């Protein structure tokens, strides 16, 4: 346990807003997952009568494994909420809570592996399945190793601040590029692309460039910390990166109000990341 500086406490209020948004989104998915799993079970029973029993059972097992991962992620978000709540109201950083949140978020993606195997290996797989499987695979690559390394750093007593900042920076960058991969490939395999339609052109450019540019900006921002050249970074530059992440979801929602297909896939997007706009205000407004 340690006490942050006054400037840290001012900025963490903006981080707390982001955490609240993440928690509400995950709470909704958590509550929605139980009736969804029941519907999947009904589909499983129907498929068993007409489809290959092995791959049908494998698919159903992968869905159940994903449900376990979702539950663990929700528990991790609860730890993150508790960590940020105590930091805001008591001025104390209880790293044991943060450590558990980081661990559970990192391993959550590993629970996607059975589903990925189902997408890649089943005999009736399609190009759409392969593209979705690639998306999930790359998300694991960009997120899980960095988060598990950050967890390993947070386990040590006392915490090595240099290593914590280094792997924290890697985790932020990796998470950003994973967000870009998820939403770019979602557009490729699920959303309409028509360069004769101005609205769909905006949707295409948004999915292709906005979060990607944010990731490049954050990479430039945090690279000196990753290289251990210094322990600080340019907060305004980081704020611009965070702002672009939030802008992506503003544009996605705007397009979805005009294009039904975008709206249909709303819950497969990380709409909680709209709150990065709030976080960006906290960083851009501070010297």
N, C-alpha and C positions, 0 to 999 in steps of 0.2 A: 504494500500500500504506500502511495506517495501523494504529495500535494502539488498540483499544477500551479503555474503562475497566473496572475490576474488576466493577462492577455489571452492565455489558454482558455480560461473560463469564459471570457467574452465570446471567443470563437466557437467553443464547444456547444453553445446554445444553438448555433446554426447547424452543427452536426447533429444535435439532438432532434431537430426538425426532420432531418433526413432519416434518422433512425425511426422516428414515429411513423413516417410514411412507409418505410420498409416493413415495420411491424403490422400496420393495418393491412397492407397488401398480403403479407404472409398469413395473417389471421384469416382473411377471406379465403385464400387458397386452402388453408388447413380445414376450415369448416366445410368448404365446398367439396373437398376430396372424398369424404365418406360416402355421400350419395353417388358421386362419380364412380367410386370403386364398386359400389353395388351394381350400377349400370354396366360396368365392365364385366362383372361376374355373370350377369344375364347374357351378355354378348358371348362370353366364353362358353356357356352352356349351349347356346345355339350353334356356335362354330364347331364344337366338338362333334356335332352330328353330321357335319358336311365337310370339314377340313381335316388336314393331317393332325392327328392327336398330339404328336410330339411337339411340333412347332406351335400349335395352338396353346398347349400347356406351357411351353417356354415363354410365349408372349404374355400369357396371364401371370406367370411367375415374375416376369420382368416388371409388369405393372405393379405387382404387390411390393417388389423390392423398391421401386420408385416411391411408393407410398411411405415405406419406412424412412427413406431418405428425406422426404418432405416433412415428416414428423420431427426428425432430428434437426432439420434446418429451422423449423419453427421454435424448437427448444433453444437453439443457438441464438435466434433473434430475441428471445425472451432474456437471455443472458446479456445480450448487447444492449437491450433496452434498460435493464437494471444497471449495467455499468455506466451508461450515459446519464441516467436519472440521478444516480448518486453523485456523479461528477458535477452535474449542474447544480444540484441542491445542497450538497455537502462539501463540494470542492475536493473530493477524494477520488483517486483513481484506483479502483480495486482490480488489479490486473488478473486475478484469478477468474473473474467474470469474463473479461475480455478474451482471456486465453481459451476458455471453453467455447465462446462464440466463434472465434477464429477456427478452432478445430472442427466444430460441427458444420460450419459453412464449407470448409475445405473438403470434408469427407462426403458431404451431401452429393457432390457431383459424381463421386465414385459409385454411388448407388444407381447411376444411369447406365453403368457398363452392361448389365444384362439386357436392357432395352436396346442399347446400341448394337449388341451382338444379334439381337432379333432382327433389327433393321437391315444389317449387313448380310446375314447368313441364311435367312429363311428362303426357301425355293421360289416363292412368289414375290420376292422383293422387287421394287421398282426404282426408277431413277430418283423419284421424290424421296423414297425411303433412304436411299444412299446419301442424298444431299442432307437430309435431316440427321442421319447418323454421323456424317462428317461434322456438322454443326455441333452436336453434343460432344463429339470426341475432342474437337479443338477447344471447347469451353473447359473441359477437364484439364487439358494441357496447359492452358493459360492461367487457370485458377488454383487447382488443387496443390501442385508442388509449391507455389509461392505461399499459400496459406498454411500449409503444413510446416514449411520452414519458419514462418513467422510464429507459429504455435511453438515450435521447438525453441525458439529464442525466448519467448515469454515464459517458458517453463523454468528457465534458469534463475537461480537466486544468488546474488542480485542480478537483475536484468541488465544485460549489456545494451546500453542505450544506442550505441552506434549500430549494432546489429539489428536492433529492433526497428530503428528508423530505416535502415537499408532494406530489410525484408518487407517492412510496411510500404515503402515506396514501390518495390517490385510488385507487391500485391495489388496496390492501387492501379498501376499500369496494366498488369495482367487482367484485372477485372474489367477495366475499360475496353481493352481489345476483345475480351470475351463477349462483352455487351455488343460490340460492333459486329463480331462474327455471327452472333445469334440473330441479330436483326437484319443484317445484310443477306444471310443465307435464307432467312425466313421469306424475304422478298423474292429471292430467286426461285424457291420451290413452292411457294404458296400464294404469293400476291401477284396481281396483274401488272404487266409491264407493257406500256403502249406509248411510244414517243410522239404519237400524234395527239395525245391527250395531255394538256398542260398540267392537270391535277396529278396524273400518274407520273409525269416527268418530275414534278416536285417530290413526290413520294420516292421515286427512284434515286434522285440526287440526295435526298435526306438520308436514306438507308445506306447509300454508298459512301458519303463523304462526312457527314456531321460528326458521328462518334469517332470515325477514323482520325479526323483532324484533331479531335479532343485527345485521343490517345497519343498522337504525335507531340502535341503541346505538353502533355503531362510527362511524356518521356524526356523531353528537353528540360522540363522543370526539375524533375527528380533525379536525373542522371548523375549530377555531382554527389548526391547523397548515396546513390548506389555504388559509385566509385570510391566512396569514403573521402572525397575531396573536401567536403564541408557538411555540417549537420543542419544547415538551414536551406530554405528555398525561397523563390520569389512568389509570395502569396497571390499577387495579382495575376501573374501568369497562370498559376494553378487555378485561380478563380475563373479565368477565361475557359480553361479546359473543362471545368465542372459545368460552366454555363452552357457550353455546346452540348454536353450530354443531356441536360434538361431540355434544351431547345429541340433536340431530336424528337422527344416525346410530345412536345407541343405541336410540332409539325405533323407527327403521325396521327395525333388525335384530330387535328384539323382536316387532314386528308380522309380519315375514317368517317367524318361527318358527311363527306361527299361520295365516298366509295364504300359500298356495303361490304365488299370483300375484306377491306382493311378492318372494318368494325368487327367482322366475324372472328378475326384473329387477335383482338385486343387483349384477351387474357393470356395469350402466349407471349406477350411483350412484358417487359419489366417497367410497367407504367409508374411504379413507385419512384422511379428515378427522375420523375418530374421535379422532385424536391431538391435535386442538384442545383436548381436555379436559386433556391434559398441559400444553399451552402455557398454558392458562388458569390452571393452578395456579401457574406461574411468575410470572404477572402479578398475580393476586389476592393472592398471598402477599408481594409486594414493595410497600413504601410508595412 
